[in-house]
Amino acid sequence: MTTTAPREQKATGRRKLWGHQNRTLWFWVFVGPFLLGLGVFTYIPLGWSVYLSFFDAHNTVTPDDFVGLGNYTDMLRNEAFTDSLWTFLVFSLFIVPATYALSLALALMVHRQRRAQAFFRSVFFLPAACSYVVAALIWKMSIFNGVRFGLANTVLGWFGGDQIAWLSTTDPPWYWAVIVTVRLWLQAGFYMVLFLAGLQRISPTLYEAAAVDGARPGWQVFRHITFPQLRATSVAVVLLLVINAFQAFDEFYNLLSDSRGYPPYARPPLVYLYYTALGQGQNLGLGSAGAVLLALIIAVVTVGQAKWFGLGRKEAE
Amino acid sequence: MTISRRGLLGAGAALGLLTGCGSNTGRDDGGSGNGPKLSQWYHQYGEQGTEQAVKKYAAAYKKANVTVQWRPGNYDEQTAAALLTDSGPDVFEVNGPSLDQIQGKQVADLTELFDGVKDDFNPAVLAPKTYDGRIWGIPQVVDMQMLYYRKSLLADAGVQPPKTLDELVDAAKKLTSKKTKGLFLGNDGGAGVLGGTPLYAAGLELVTADGKVGFDDPAAARALGKIHRLYADKSLLLGAPADWSDPSAFVQGLTAMQWSGLWALPTVQKELGDDFGVLPFPKDGSAGKPSVPVGAYAAAVSARSKHQKAGKDFLKWLWIDSADRQEDFALAYGFHIPARMSLAKRAEKLSKGAAADAVRYTTDHGHAEPLLWTPASRSAYQDALSRIIKDGASPDDELRKVVRKVSDELGRVKKKS
């Protein structure tokens, strides 16, 4: 007895620590590394960035010149930063409705397709697997270059049109056509799949009931049955599209930058902050202040949008 | 085959260790010398044979084990970030070093290496490597840019090689046809590559010798307004598949004149024979003078290197004592002017034709971006230039904003010194 009692106590202590059937232990074994990674690669840099934003941190990540809110006021007064926010706004106004409409149209087309549905679904989805960098370079160098043998200019030439310097003309701002089409091509297929999933969840009995009530197939059925039934999917899609638009970097950078820099037009916030903090300027304090401001703007816009669309309200009720 | 839970965890842990050790500083492989291991970084040159050449130089050095890293991509950003950590290079070439890098004590003082040879380095490129009387980088080669023009196309249009900015604007217009544009200043219309060149052509400077803004003058707005005229006249080639640094647009006949670098000369010569000439950027106004931008990548030693002394010894051997290697690097692969004037003078390839003109322009009209011209000043100016050229923004208003920004920057860096 005297020898078994401590062993039992030890076993009970271990059970408390590791949990029933070592579940706590295995929880930490599996979740721990990811949690550690999240801490080391996300939360510590995030905290460090907030810390840097209060210092004059040119070419250093361990600054000692405290400037308080100086970097924030500099960034908010900085015309280039505020211009970059306008660029984002214009880009969102183009890309969000355009992608929404195109992906919904593709989903409706593919959904109604009786033959080779899987084939068309794959064809439209495939661009989503292409890298933004590669697509941007194809758009820039082959399709929308500004000389006579670029694809777009060749087509224009067939109809007697003049050559257009697509990425170098600000009046009219043709570069938007290049930026928007490359992103449309890349992401419409992905959102089409989300809408397809939404369409497949609509009960056929609703369509049958509508037919019995005399609803005409086509626009009337779409407006009164399909579209309202896709509300949850639409809210998620719009939310994702806006967040993705905020994160736009790859196609802008690869379409418009060169070895000497980046033009001031069509420069979204991430590109501007990249040049400020990580470019030759290496102003890590100012760049961090911009990143914090941008994070706050994204948070406010996302929460505002979610409230406006009533995201999660139905579930709560 | 089934994998046990323990086996899976073991493999995961091993993978974690492997990925954790993925940082390659370039110190552990290659190199043939004895002594400390040195990591040397270069940006990826477009010229064939350069990589093999620098590896050959490194292998020939016996007092240290030098490993070369040839780095593609955004090299300036890579080195700037690497200098913040201990895993960066010991010695590296740098498009600078910038004033912030010097003031931030990221690069080592190399002044002592120049004993007895300082006067032999081209002063135009040595000055931007000098701060507070100390030298922070060894200029490797001198690069310069100039205007290439196609003699036959100018003759067909009855146009003389332009000697003033007004003549350049007129010539570009006359040379523009359905198939060929008059002038190529880069796909952005010149905002990036021209930099301060039009200001120097108008008799002004970016920063004066006493550290003040050098273009707070109506002549600056006048000169930049003329660059906009080139754009408004539709005389500029825009959207070429290869940008200004590549002579493709010029040799393919897409443009009659192109702004490019000396490095493009061998290609242009090969493709066009004698059917081309070179010019400096033409002067503007009575106080103006022709202008040619020059620059130099410098070899520097990282202040974080544990082998600073060995790094300095290696750079002295390579870029100061080894005259043959400097000449080989400048002229055997691409086409650059050696940074040492004695080497530039004796170089056979630079003694005649367009190459000799280029060397003369560099000596007579060369100007480098001053050290006080910080990246923040440069981007503010480039943004303004882009708006002036493409959007037709008022040069006066735009330059007023730039002058304010540059004054702030000059105040900031002076406060630090």
Chai-1 contact restraints between the chains, C-beta under 6 A:
chainA,res_idxA,chainB,res_idxB,connection_type,confidence,min_distance_angstrom,max_distance_angstrom,comment,restraint_id
A,H58,B,D100,contact,1.0,0.0,6.0,A-B,restraint_1
A,N59,B,D100,contact,1.0,0.0,6.0,A-B,restraint_2
A,N59,B,Q101,contact,1.0,0.0,6.0,A-B,restraint_3
A,N59,B,G104,contact,1.0,0.0,6.0,A-B,restraint_4
A,T60,B,G104,contact,1.0,0.0,6.0,A-B,restraint_5
A,V61,B,L84,contact,1.0,0.0,6.0,A-B,restraint_6
A,M141,B,P241,contact,1.0,0.0,6.0,A-B,restraint_7
A,N145,B,G239,contact,1.0,0.0,6.0,A-B,restraint_8
A,N145,B,P241,contact,1.0,0.0,6.0,A-B,restraint_9
A,G146,B,L238,contact,1.0,0.0,6.0,A-B,restraint_10
A,G146,B,G239,contact,1.0,0.0,6.0,A-B,restraint_11
A,V147,B,A240,contact,1.0,0.0,6.0,A-B,restraint_12
A,V147,B,L254,contact,1.0,0.0,6.0,A-B,restraint_13
A,A165,B,L238,contact,1.0,0.0,6.0,A-B,restraint_14
A,A165,B,G239,contact,1.0,0.0,6.0,A-B,restraint_15
A,L167,B,G239,contact,1.0,0.0,6.0,A-B,restraint_16
A,S168,B,N187,contact,1.0,0.0,6.0,A-B,restraint_17
A,S168,B,L238,contact,1.0,0.0,6.0,A-B,restraint_18
A,S168,B,G239,contact,1.0,0.0,6.0,A-B,restraint_19
A,T170,B,K390,contact,1.0,0.0,6.0,A-B,restraint_20
A,T170,B,D391,contact,1.0,0.0,6.0,A-B,restraint_21
A,D258,B,D243,contact,1.0,0.0,6.0,A-B,restraint_22
A,R260,B,G192,contact,1.0,0.0,6.0,A-B,restraint_23
A,R260,B,V193,contact,1.0,0.0,6.0,A-B,restraint_24
A,G261,B,G192,contact,1.0,0.0,6.0,A-B,restraint_25
A,G261,B,Q382,contact,1.0,0.0,6.0,A-B,restraint_26
A,P263,B,D188,contact,1.0,0.0,6.0,A-B,restraint_27
A,P263,B,S386,contact,1.0,0.0,6.0,A-B,restraint_28
A,P264,B,D383,contact,1.0,0.0,6.0,A-B,restraint_29
A,P264,B,S386,contact,1.0,0.0,6.0,A-B,restraint_30
A,L278,B,E77,contact,1.0,0.0,6.0,A-B,restraint_31
A,G279,B,E77,contact,1.0,0.0,6.0,A-B,restraint_32
A,Q280,B,D76,contact,1.0,0.0,6.0,A-B,restraint_33
A,Q280,B,P375,contact,1.0,0.0,6.0,A-B,restraint_34
A,G281,B,P375,contact,1.0,0.0,6.0,A-B,restraint_35
A,G281,B,A376,contact,1.0,0.0,6.0,A-B,restraint_36
A,Q282,B,A80,contact,1.0,0.0,6.0,A-B,restraint_37
